[in-house]
């Protein structure tokens, strides 16, 4: 055996040169198509809010406002019967609306960097699955912790991407990157707790949903499970169904008597 900087190796292996691969820079548009598509949809939705009467500072407009009530947010102000009134699409559309340019900008910057980090690493369809799980779990969390609050924004999905990226980075031995993501998660949780206008339920729900999906991805990747793609898809669908059913149950249990 021969002593090398990476440990003891046999003479044949010690004489081999390990090929080093260098990054060519920031991933291009083709490496993260879903990330760019999600950003484009959020920006388009915000422009729709502005074009239909909203403002730069608070969003709104007839796209997301209807007689003072959000039409595509998670709930209707004052009535809280949106999801319970046969409008489950709000669980998804809420993630594409934003209450002002700063709300949009912060979320899109976070989505951009997390997407360019995570999507090329796990593939577009896994990334979309992880984001969908996180959005629906974020909506479930928002309804569970504060069913009377109007909630909009992509932050539930973004928190899920953060927890998923943390677990995947740890699994692949990228401890420094995992530590940076972990610090970013803690910083955002502290900021969430310090601001009463931010939905704690959406952030925690998305964080937990993303962690469950990320844990699933790392376990299947580590054990090289047969039919991995099928199992992942089935598990993601199951988590989404649980989140949707849970959201409907919570929404229906909080319908005001006059609207029941």
C-alpha positions in Angstrom: 0.0 0.0 0.0 1.1 3.5 -0.7 0.5 6.6 1.5 -1.2 9.4 -0.4 -2.8 12.7 0.7 -6.2 11.0 0.6 -5.2 7.9 2.6 -3.7 4.5 1.8 -4.0 3.3 -1.8 -2.8 0.3 -3.7 0.3 1.0 -6.0 -1.8 0.8 -9.2 -4.4 3.4 -7.9 -1.6 5.6 -6.4 -0.1 6.0 -9.9 -3.4 7.0 -11.5 -4.3 10.7 -11.9 -7.7 11.8 -10.7 -9.5 13.9 -13.3 -10.6 17.3 -11.9 -13.7 18.9 -13.2 -14.0 22.6 -13.1 -17.2 24.6 -13.1 -17.7 26.7 -16.2 -19.5 29.4 -14.2 -23.1 30.2 -13.4 -25.6 27.6 -14.8 -27.2 28.9 -17.9 -30.9 29.3 -18.7 -31.1 25.8 -20.1 -29.9 24.3 -16.8 -32.8 25.7 -14.8 -35.8 26.1 -17.1 -38.4 25.6 -14.3 -36.7 28.3 -12.1 -37.0 30.8 -14.9 -40.5 29.8 -15.7 -41.6 30.2 -12.1 -40.0 33.6 -11.9 -41.7 34.6 -15.2 -45.1 33.5 -13.9 -44.8 35.5 -10.7 -43.6 38.6 -12.5 -46.4 38.3 -15.0 -49.0 37.8 -12.2 -47.7 41.0 -10.5 -47.8 43.0 -13.8 -51.4 41.7 -14.1 -52.1 43.1 -10.7 -50.7 46.5 -11.6 -52.5 46.5 -15.0 -55.9 45.8 -13.4 -55.7 48.6 -10.9 -53.1 47.6 -8.3 -50.1 49.6 -7.1 -46.4 49.0 -7.1 -46.3 49.2 -3.3 -49.2 46.8 -2.5 -50.1 44.9 -5.6 -53.8 44.3 -5.9 -56.0 45.1 -8.9 -58.9 43.1 -10.2 -56.7 40.2 -10.9 -56.2 39.7 -7.2 -58.9 42.0 -5.8 -62.6 41.7 -6.3 -64.7 44.2 -4.4 -62.0 44.5 -1.8 -61.6 40.7 -1.6 -58.7 38.7 -3.0 -59.9 36.4 -5.8 -56.7 34.3 -6.0 -55.2 34.7 -2.6 -55.5 31.9 0.0 -58.6 33.4 1.6 -61.2 36.2 1.2 -60.8 39.0 3.7 -63.7 39.2 6.1 -65.4 36.0 4.9 -62.6 33.4 4.9 -64.5 31.0 2.7 -62.3 31.0 -0.4 -60.9 27.5 -0.2 -64.0 26.1 1.6 -66.3 27.6 -1.0 -65.2 25.2 -3.8 -62.1 27.3 -4.7 -59.1 24.9 -3.9 -57.1 26.5 -6.7 -56.3 29.2 -4.2 -53.9 26.8 -2.6 -51.7 27.2 -5.7 -52.5 30.6 -7.1 -51.6 32.3 -3.8 -48.0 31.4 -4.5 -47.9 33.5 -7.7 -49.3 36.7 -6.1 -47.3 39.3 -4.2 -48.2 42.2 -2.0 -45.9 44.8 -3.5 -42.7 45.1 -5.5 -40.4 44.5 -2.5 -42.3 41.3 -1.5 -41.9 40.1 -5.1 -38.3 41.2 -5.5 -37.1 39.5 -2.3 -38.9 36.2 -3.1 -37.7 36.2 -6.8 -34.1 36.8 -5.8 -34.3 33.9 -3.3 -36.0 31.7 -5.9 -33.4 32.6 -8.5 -30.4 31.6 -6.4 -32.0 28.5 -4.9 -33.3 27.4 -8.3 -29.9 27.8 -10.0 -28.3 25.8 -7.1 -30.9 23.0 -6.8 -32.5 22.4 -10.2 -29.3 21.4 -12.1 -28.3 19.2 -9.2 -31.5 17.1 -8.9 -33.1 17.6 -12.3 -36.0 19.8 -13.5 -38.9 17.3 -12.7 -37.6 16.6 -9.2 -37.2 20.3 -8.6 -40.8 21.0 -9.8 -42.1 18.2 -7.5 -40.2 19.6 -4.5 -41.5 23.1 -5.2 -45.1 21.9 -5.6 -45.0 19.9 -2.4 -43.6 23.0 -0.6 -46.2 25.3 -2.0 -49.1 23.1 -1.0 -47.7 22.3 2.4 -47.1 26.1 2.9 -50.8 26.7 2.1 -51.8 24.0 4.6 -49.6 25.5 7.2 -51.0 29.0 6.6 -54.6 27.7 7.0 -53.6 25.6 10.0 -51.9 28.3 12.1 -53.9 31.4 11.0 -57.1 30.5 9.0 -58.4 34.0 9.2 -55.4 35.7 7.5 -55.2 36.6 3.9 -52.0 35.0 2.5 -50.1 35.6 -0.8 -46.5 35.0 -1.9 -44.1 32.3 -3.0 -42.3 32.1 0.3 -43.8 28.8 1.3 -42.3 27.2 -1.8 -39.0 29.0 -1.3 -38.7 27.8 2.3 -39.3 24.3 1.1 -36.5 24.7 -1.5 -34.2 25.9 1.4 -34.8 22.9 3.6 -34.6 20.5 0.6 -31.4 22.1 -0.6 -29.9 21.8 3.0 -30.6 18.1 3.2 -29.4 17.4 -0.3 -26.2 19.3 0.3 -25.5 17.5 3.5 -26.2 14.1 1.8 -23.7 14.9 -1.0 -21.0 16.0 1.4 -21.2 19.7 0.7 -21.1 20.6 4.4 -20.0 24.2 3.9 -22.8 24.9 1.5 -25.3 23.2 3.9 -24.1 25.4 6.7 -24.7 28.5 4.6 -28.2 27.4 3.7 -28.9 26.5 7.3 -27.8 29.9 8.5 -30.0 31.5 5.8 -33.0 29.4 7.0 -32.5 30.4 10.6 -32.1 34.1 9.6 -35.4 33.9 7.7 -37.2 32.2 10.5 -36.1 34.9 13.0 -37.2 37.6 10.5 -40.6 35.8 10.1 -41.1 35.7 13.9 -40.3 39.3 14.2 -42.8 40.5 11.6 -46.5 40.0 12.4 -47.4 40.7 8.7 -45.6 37.6 7.5 -47.3 34.2 7.6 -45.5 31.9 10.0 -47.7 29.0 9.0 -46.8 29.3 5.3 -43.1 29.4 6.0 -43.1 26.6 8.5 -45.4 24.5 6.3 -43.2 25.0 3.3 -40.1 24.3 5.3 -41.5 21.0 6.6 -42.9 19.9 3.3 -39.6 20.6 1.6 -37.7 18.7 4.3 -39.9 15.7 3.9 -39.4 15.7 0.1 -35.7 16.4 0.4 -35.3 13.5 2.9 -37.1 11.2 0.5 -34.9 12.2 -2.4 -31.7 11.6 -0.4 -32.8 8.2 1.0 -33.7 6.9 -2.4 -30.5 8.3 -3.9 -28.3 6.7 -1.2 -29.9 3.2 -1.4 -30.1 3.2 -5.2 -33.7 2.0 -5.1 -35.2 0.3 -8.2 -37.9 2.3 -9.9 -36.7 5.4 -8.1 -38.5 7.8 -10.4 -41.8 6.1 -9.9 -41.5 5.9 -6.2 -40.5 9.6 -6.0 -43.5 10.7 -8.1 -45.9 8.6 -6.1 -44.6 9.9 -2.8 -44.8 13.5 -4.0 -48.3 13.0 -5.2 -49.3 11.5 -1.8 -47.8 14.4 0.1 -49.6 16.9 -2.1 -52.9 15.0 -1.6 -52.4 15.0 2.2 -51.7 18.8 2.1 -54.8 19.5 0.0 -57.1 17.3 2.0 -55.7 18.8 5.2 -56.2 22.3 3.9 -59.8 21.6 2.9 -60.6 20.1 6.3 -59.1 23.1 8.1 -60.8 25.7 5.8 -64.2 24.1 6.2 -63.8 23.9 10.0 -63.3 27.7 10.2 -66.1 28.9 7.9 -68.1 31.6 9.8 -71.6 30.5 10.8 -73.2 33.0 8.5 -71.4 31.5 5.5 -71.7 27.8 6.5 
